Amino acid sequence: MDGYATSMHKRVIVIMSALVIALSGGAWTSFAEESGSYGLGRLATDDDIRVWNMDVSPTGEGLPPGRGTVKQGARIYAEKCAACHGPTGIEGPKDKLMGGRNTLASSKPIRTVGSYWPYATTLYDYIHRAMPFNAPQSLTTDETYSVIAWLLFQNEVIAEDTVLDAETLPTVEMPNRHGFIPDARPDTR
């Protein structure tokens, strides 16, 4: 490190040490006990929670209004997904999305949307929350339903004319739907 960086580093250490000493001396605990809070942040409003409450369960609970088709999904996939998963979903550089059916019990299982994923509804949860990798949560609900429609069609799970929405997506039966064993231990419920 150069002299300036070393000097700044030492100042940060001194300031952090002083903060730790002050907080461990009871000042912070006393403030929290008197005020009922630590004086940080604020209570979340219903609007704050609504923005982050986007989980979708295997049953489809939490799916938002919207709809998508295979045709729309092909266009969106090409534009927003193919750079990572390849034009047909198998070329990479990221995970393969197509194929792999009946390989899970083999010595070289291929885990894809069509071979491994147990619930179509959780595709919505994952794709809407985390994709595309360079811009997570940027897909609209219609775009998300459409990409899922294209992925499921390419994996031979749904027909090309299927329209996916909050009512139809939970009815999709994935090929590996019964391939997971429930954990019956009481601490996992």
Protein Blocks (a to p, Z undefined) as FASTA:
>chain_A
ZZklmmmmmmmmmmmmmmmmmmmnommmmmmmmnopahiajdddfklmmmmmmcccfkop
oiacddddfklmmmmmmmmmmmmnojnopnojbdcfegjihklmmmbdcddfklmmmbfk
lmmmmmmmmmcfklghkacfklmmmmmmmmmmmnomacfklccdfklmmmpccfklmmpc
cdfbfklZZ
